[in-house]
């Protein structure tokens, strides 16, 4: 199959200042990105041939939601 090289760039945006009831922090986020390869290998090559497409450039979007509980820290 040979060698293939990959490069990617992404932008990650998160809002982490949303606090509910002074105890729950909710942080929604989004990741936007591009991934590029020099040559498809393995399953990528098979899927490219079946679809008669070009898989060398991929755009992606990844939503996320982080939830954390804020506690009281007590020092002795």
HELIX and SHEET records of a PDB file:
HELIX    1   1 UNK A   43  UNK A   51  1                                   9    
SHEET    1   A 3 UNK A   6  UNK A  20  0                                        
SHEET    2   A 3 UNK A  24  UNK A  37 -1                                        
SHEET    3   A 3 UNK A  57  UNK A  69 -1                                        
END                                                                             
